[in-house]
């Protein structure tokens, strides 16, 4: 979730009065898009990276109306026989994809990357695209109220926060919020395709990027050459039901972390029984609710710090060390450092969160009766307490959102070339049923499963089996074909070992990828 803010002129009407539906394949008006003027913007990690912008309509049904800009990046092809653009997206909503282009181009086999212009982009509202929105600077400043509303005062404190966030978004961005949605972002991709001068594009999306890619493919199936979806959103649950499903899956991943810590009791001294370790974690949470570590890490911030461990097990050794130091030595520095590394939200993150909220709240209907949220989340909390209320408050502004909700498009598609799907069985952010559902909905697609894997974002992260399937598909369209739900099954990437003074816990490529993908996707 990345960078700057641009404040638009305040509108005299509230965003909810703008109820125009997004553009679709049939309502999108014809518009001529200028070619991208690429400039060098290479870095030490990605020296051949180029940058550019494309101008698109705020409302794709009104190409003569207000315009916005999208920031693009590109690693150009080097092979004589090129396959056109490969657009990449890290998820979100709200994730910046500019650096991801460089990463993907460097992580793919050279002979495969050489055949593509690997193109990253900041979706509308994000980072280098303009306007980039930031509804409430400082919204995640610690210490926040305890996320678990065990008293009416705590519930009201959290409700006050989310109501104020929704109101701030409506006040600052009334003329933009009605056009921050997945279908509008998908139509932006069509404008990018036109600006690139390509008859077809290939697309590679992680997490929310899988939903964006599936929606684009539904709107413009004839413009898709290759489609790769990794860690797949369940399109039947966007977004309220999907977030509730996450709660159970993240609780399972937290339990997996507790079991991993128990296996290394000689290192962490937190017990050999996972339930005993978990009890100490919840005791730590209760203590931090009373006295935040370093005056910064309270109960909500502790959850923020450990939630990323559900996305990527490469963070487990760092989280375990901080946990152990606090419980066994009453040392808080490790928790503060872990919070700064994994949980704290900077200005770029505030921008990303604002786009996340705007898109999810606009994309589909959310309960407007807080009693429904209270009932559903307490029911989930009774079975899976780790993340439920933290996740609820992360999304609760949708109960008060000032822009009216749309109806999600159906993504079922029989007009595409074979798509390649990747899904880990124990993924928490996008549980396995999402991959299985999209496999059924995209005719001719092929599903590659990482059996027992729990990471979110699994290709180009060090699993050779997965990466071989990806490379073969991008090279010539080859997909595996099986007789069961999965067309191919790969063993999971091994869990990390505790840190030592001489070795890192994870592959550098895996760590780099997951830093780019971020969290809450």
Secondary structure, 3 states (H helix, E strand, C coil): CCCCCCCCCCCCCCHHHCCCCCCCCCCCCCCCCCCCCCEECCCCCCCCEEEEEEEEECCCCCCCCCEEEEEEEEECCCCCCCCCEEEEECCCCCCECHHHHHHHHHHCCHHHHCCCEEEEEECCCCCCCECCCCCCCCCCCCCCCCCCCCCHHHHHHHHHHHHHHHHHHHHHCCCCHHHCCHHHHHHHHHHHHHHHCCCCEEEEEECHHHHHHHHHHHHCHHHEEEEEEECCCCHHHCCHHHHHHHHHHHHHHHHHHHHHHHHCHHHHCCCCCHHHHHHHHHHHHHHHHHCCECCCECHHHHHHHHHHHHHCHHHHHHHHHHHHHHHHHCCCHHHHHHHHHHHCCCHHHHHHHHHHHHHHHHHCCCCCCHHHHHHHHHHHHCCCCCCHHHHHHHHHHHHHCCCCCCCCCCCCECCCCCCEEEEECCCCCCCHHHHHHHHHHECCCEEEEEECCCCCCCCCCCCHHHHHHHHHHHHHCCCCCCCCCCCEEEECCCCCCCCCCCCCCCCHHHHHHHHHHCCCC
